[in-house]
Amino acid sequence: MLYEINEKALKLEREGKKIIRLNLGDPDMSTPSEIVEAAYASMKAGNTKYSSSYGEQKLRQKIAEMHGVKTENVGITPGSKWAIFSTIFLTMKNGGNIIIPTPYWTAYDLIAKTIGAKTKLLKTEMETNWKVNLDDLEKLIDNETKMIILNNPNNPTSKIMDDKTLDGIVEIANKKGIIILSDEVYGAIAFNKTKSILDYGADSKHILSNGFSKTFTMTGWRIGYIVANKMLIDQVTKLNQITFNNVPVFIQDAATKGLELHKQIAENIKAKYKQRADLASKKLGEAGFKFTQPDAPFYLFPKREGLDGEKFTLNLLDNGVAVAPGTSFGDYQEHFRISLTAPDNEIETGLDKICEATQ
């Protein structure tokens, strides 16, 4: 229903209705001017031709240095979504199943089903701080399980997985010979330190997916990357060669400029979204919603006992505010997701309307 809400919001906007868009994780802040200028300069320099399907060496080297791996362990993709798709496709194309803790970003499940893989959803609950139960995880694993997908920090809860739980998941995966695909696209802008899957050794079979969309407000630029063992990077590159071939070089040059300014840009994003998260937490708390405090931008995942989340979301949209129902992220009928990715004044108005809607 996530995409249905978005389409309805677009339709209402075309009809002239003002909609406060709190339904998508698309930052309202502009791409930093230095990144835009770097892309322009690269285009003017003639960097508009075919290039390596691995990605530009300079960008790969910078990413490798940032994560403490070799350049051969990095592949550039058109957004982190392609990194995730290609990894799932290459790992699961011959069958098997994937375990995904919920709530989750729906694309994981949709991608898996598109290529004929089965998914096993492992439900977590707000009341236990969204913690993965390791015993339940191990019980879900069978001889057809090939992958566990983690999203850390998580969309939609904005919670960081605690180190002990992550250690336990990695230990189980290693014991069972299962690959972990860790989507860490919110990690660099988390309010608190996030342990990476790469902290367990860059030479393992586990995989990091990341991108530039969130940290650098480059959602429309479509550039991401994968960090994995060389064999998988080579396989992903072969898939790149027969599909999109390469991310435009001028976009890669812009991303390289972003990495040069990484600390400054990430700190600015964190500061802005921490203010928004604090405001939202205050208003929602006063209105009686239950939720876990966000550890990262951009989301809150409130709950109200007895709420019909889908009906609530549709009624709220008619009142000019778009949010996403909890059922878009798993079996969470009483929840909905708020994305704090609109201008500050719109966020405040939207939050007030959300709180008023349950009075």
Backbone hydrogen bonds, N-H to C=O, Kabsch-Sander energy under -0.5 kcal/mol:
donor,donor_aa,acceptor,acceptor_aa,energy
5,I,1,M,-2.5
6,N,2,L,-1.5
7,E,3,Y,-2.3
8,K,4,E,-2.4
9,A,5,I,-2.4
10,L,6,N,-2.3
11,K,7,E,-2.2
12,L,8,K,-2.5
13,E,9,A,-2.0
14,R,10,L,-2.2
15,E,11,K,-1.5
16,G,13,E,-1.6
17,K,12,L,-2.6
20,I,320,G,-3.1
21,R,19,I,-0.7
22,L,20,I,-1.2
22,L,322,A,-1.9
26,D,24,L,-1.4
35,I,32,P,-1.0
36,V,32,P,-1.7
37,E,33,S,-2.8
38,A,34,E,-1.7
39,A,35,I,-1.8
40,Y,36,V,-2.2
41,A,37,E,-2.7
42,S,38,A,-2.0
43,M,39,A,-2.4
44,K,40,Y,-2.5
45,A,41,A,-1.5
46,G,43,M,-1.8
47,N,42,S,-2.3
48,T,46,G,-2.1
55,G,52,S,-0.6
60,R,56,E,-2.5
61,Q,57,Q,-2.6
62,K,58,K,-1.9
63,I,59,L,-2.4
64,A,60,R,-2.6
65,E,61,Q,-2.5
66,M,62,K,-2.1
67,H,63,I,-1.9
68,G,64,A,-1.0
69,V,64,A,-2.4
73,N,70,K,-1.8
74,V,71,T,-1.9
75,G,226,I,-2.2
76,I,54,Y,-2.4
77,T,224,G,-2.4
79,G,77,T,-2.0
82,W,79,G,-0.7
83,A,79,G,-1.1
84,I,80,S,-2.3
85,F,81,K,-2.8
86,S,82,W,-3.1
87,T,83,A,-1.7
88,I,84,I,-2.5
89,F,85,F,-3.0
90,L,86,S,-2.6
91,T,87,T,-2.0
92,M,88,I,-2.7
93,K,89,F,-1.4
95,G,92,M,-2.4
97,N,144,E,-2.5
98,I,118,K,-2.3
99,I,147,M,-2.5
100,I,98,I,-0.5
100,I,120,K,-2.5
102,T,122,L,-2.6
104,Y,329,F,-1.5
106,T,104,Y,-0.6
108,Y,105,W,-1.8
110,L,106,T,-2.3
111,I,107,A,-3.0
112,A,108,Y,-2.2
113,K,109,D,-2.4
114,T,110,L,-1.9
115,I,111,I,-1.5
116,G,113,K,-1.1
117,A,112,A,-2.6
118,K,96,G,-2.1
120,K,98,I,-3.0
122,L,100,I,-2.2
123,K,121,L,-0.7
124,T,102,T,-1.6
128,T,125,E,-1.0
129,N,126,M,-2.2
130,W,125,E,-2.9
131,K,128,T,-1.3
134,L,132,V,-0.7
137,L,133,N,-2.2
138,E,134,L,-2.4
139,K,135,D,-2.0
140,L,136,D,-1.3
140,L,137,L,-0.5
141,I,137,L,-0.9
141,I,138,E,-0.5
145,T,142,D,-1.6
146,K,97,N,-2.5
147,M,97,N,-1.1
148,I,179,I,-2.4
149,I,99,I,-2.3
150,L,148,I,-0.5
150,L,181,L,-2.6
152,N,183,D,-1.6
154,N,159,K,-2.2
158,S,154,N,-2.7
166,L,162,D,-2.3
167,D,163,D,-2.9
168,G,164,K,-2.0
169,I,165,T,-2.3
170,V,166,L,-2.5
171,E,167,D,-2.3
172,I,168,G,-2.3
173,A,169,I,-2.8
174,N,170,V,-2.8
175,K,171,E,-2.2
176,K,172,I,-2.2
177,G,173,A,-1.0
178,I,173,A,-2.7
179,I,146,K,-2.1
181,L,148,I,-2.6
181,L,179,I,-0.5
182,S,180,I,-0.7
182,S,207,I,-3.1
183,D,150,L,-3.2
183,D,181,L,-0.7
184,E,182,S,-0.8
184,E,209,S,-2.4
187,G,184,E,-1.5
189,I,186,Y,-0.8
190,A,187,G,-1.2
191,F,295,D,-2.8
192,N,295,D,-1.1
199,D,196,S,-1.4
200,Y,197,I,-1.4
201,G,198,L,-1.8
204,S,201,G,-1.3
207,I,180,I,-3.0
208,L,227,V,-2.5
209,S,182,S,-2.6
210,N,225,Y,-2.4
212,F,223,I,-2.0
216,F,212,F,-1.5
217,T,214,K,-0.6
218,M,212,F,-0.8
218,M,213,S,-1.0
219,T,213,S,-0.6
221,W,218,M,-1.2
222,R,218,M,-0.8
222,R,219,T,-0.6
224,G,77,T,-3.3
225,Y,210,N,-2.8
226,I,75,G,-2.3
227,V,208,L,-2.5
228,A,73,N,-2.2
232,L,229,N,-0.6
233,I,229,N,-2.1
234,D,230,K,-2.6
235,Q,231,M,-1.8
236,V,232,L,-3.0
237,T,233,I,-2.3
238,K,234,D,-1.9
239,L,235,Q,-1.7
240,N,236,V,-2.5
241,Q,237,T,-2.4
242,I,238,K,-1.1
243,T,240,N,-1.3
245,N,240,N,-3.2
246,N,244,F,-2.0
250,F,47,N,-0.8
251,I,248,P,-0.8
252,Q,248,P,-1.9
253,D,249,V,-2.6
254,A,250,F,-1.6
255,A,251,I,-2.3
256,T,252,Q,-2.2
257,K,253,D,-1.9
258,G,254,A,-2.0
259,L,255,A,-2.1
260,E,256,T,-1.4
261,L,257,K,-1.1
261,L,258,G,-0.7
262,H,259,L,-1.2
265,I,261,L,-2.6
266,A,262,H,-2.8
267,E,263,K,-2.2
268,N,264,Q,-1.9
269,I,265,I,-2.2
270,K,266,A,-2.6
271,A,267,E,-2.4
272,K,268,N,-2.2
273,Y,269,I,-2.5
274,K,270,K,-2.2
275,Q,271,A,-1.6
276,R,272,K,-1.7
277,A,273,Y,-2.6
278,D,274,K,-2.3
279,L,275,Q,-2.1
280,A,276,R,-2.8
281,S,277,A,-2.5
282,K,278,D,-2.1
283,K,279,L,-2.4
284,L,280,A,-2.8
285,G,281,S,-2.2
286,E,282,K,-2.2
287,A,283,K,-1.4
288,G,285,G,-1.3
289,F,284,L,-2.3
290,K,303,K,-2.6
295,D,158,S,-3.6
296,A,158,S,-0.7
300,L,338,I,-1.8
303,K,290,K,-2.5
304,R,334,E,-1.8
307,L,304,R,-2.1
309,G,307,L,-1.1
309,G,333,Q,-2.3
312,F,308,D,-2.9
313,T,309,G,-2.3
314,L,310,E,-2.2
315,N,311,K,-2.5
316,L,312,F,-2.4
317,L,313,T,-2.0
318,D,314,L,-1.7
319,N,315,N,-0.8
320,G,317,L,-1.9
321,V,316,L,-2.1
322,A,20,I,-2.8
323,V,321,V,-0.6
324,A,337,R,-2.2
326,G,335,H,-2.3
328,S,325,P,-1.8
329,F,326,G,-2.0
330,G,327,T,-0.7
332,Y,330,G,-1.8
335,H,332,Y,-1.5
336,F,302,P,-1.4
337,R,324,A,-3.6
338,I,300,L,-2.6
339,S,22,L,-2.3
340,L,298,F,-2.9
340,L,338,I,-0.6
341,T,339,S,-1.6
346,E,343,P,-0.5
347,I,343,P,-2.3
348,E,344,D,-2.3
349,T,345,N,-2.0
350,G,346,E,-3.1
351,L,347,I,-2.7
352,D,348,E,-2.1
353,K,349,T,-2.2
354,I,350,G,-2.2
355,C,351,L,-2.5
356,E,352,D,-2.3
357,A,353,K,-1.8
358,T,355,C,-0.9
359,Q,356,E,-1.5
